[in-house]
Amino acid sequence: MTRAATPMISTWPYTGDQEHHTWFHADRGPDSSVIQTGDRLDVVVWDNQENSLISDGTKQTPIPPLTVSSSGTVFLPYVGDVPVRGLTADTARDRIQRKMEMIVPAAQVQVQVTPGRNNSVDVASGVGAPGRYPLENRNTRLMSVLALAGGVNTALRHPRVRLQRGGRVYETRVESVLADPAMNITVHGGDQIAVLEDSRSFTVLGASKTQKLVYFEKERMNALDALSASGGLNSARANPQGILILREYHPRHLTPGPRGPDMQQVIFTIDMTSADGLFAARQFQVMPNDTLMATESSVTAVQTIIGLFGTVIGVSSSVSNLSE
């Protein structure tokens, strides 16, 4: 593995338990909310004229709750279907009032909107109070929703936020969202959000100081990060010229040529004794389920063999002495 090769390798497919789309940066939406299918409208009509259709003496009449249909309309008695989807509450009130003035010239209309499924988000797990939360406006941010839901569960190890939108899944670390305001995205009606423990991991074997399963400590970890997380190399045993990273790709990812791997099982080798190898290790990204193996030095192998011969000679000598 060299510095020249790492840009090409970085374009190869992602491997791991689950593929997800790259997190996106925040955009700003209007501060007002708009009516969507499934929202409920509570409409009250006021009229103080003597010949008003409202004849109960109160000068007002509430209309039974109206649910915005799949075609984006609500049905008003004497008026018919009124398109309201995509309008703000104030704009919808003006439109309904103009329609009502056709039959009640002096009518004044009051409209209150209760968000439905398409103007709410679902927070499923990893927070203090999972549930459905209506959006106050089109500029509601992810961290605001998580705060409304009771905050992230502090018992989770390296929590990640998972967002499902339009049939796609996006994931990133919660700490990344906290650190970068641009990642605190605007949520959309119908979004489904879950906060999960980061289960991504890789295995460290061979002549490192520890041999264990290591969980990702941040969103992206390079080979140097991985070695550091495992405690580094065993100075008495490791061969720094032979750091191996074993990776398995899915068969659908196989691509002849440099655009992708041409074999399912690939071994990347890094020489940590050269400047080029060190910079390559800093650029090479470790992926979930990789195996990082530090090979043993040739000196250690010779010492092991000598030790084995020494044991055999010692045993042979003991047997010979006993037979005399």
Secondary structure, DSSP 4 states (H G I P E B T S, - for coil): --TTTHHHHTTSPP-SS---BPP-------SS----TT-EEEEEEE---TT-S--SSSSEEEEEEEEPPTTSEEEETTTEEEE-TT--HHHHHHHHHHHHTTTSTT-EEEEEEE--GGGEEEE-SSBSS-EEEE-SSTT-BHHHHHHHTT-B-TTSSSEEEEEEETTEEEEEEHHHHHH-GGGSPBP-TT-EEEEEE---EEEEEESBS--EEEE-SSS-EEHHHHHHHTT-B-TTTEEEEEEEEEEE--GGG--SSTTS-SSSEEEEEE-TTSHHHHHHHHHPEE-TT-EEEEEEPHHHHHHHHHHHHHHHHHHHHHHHHHH-
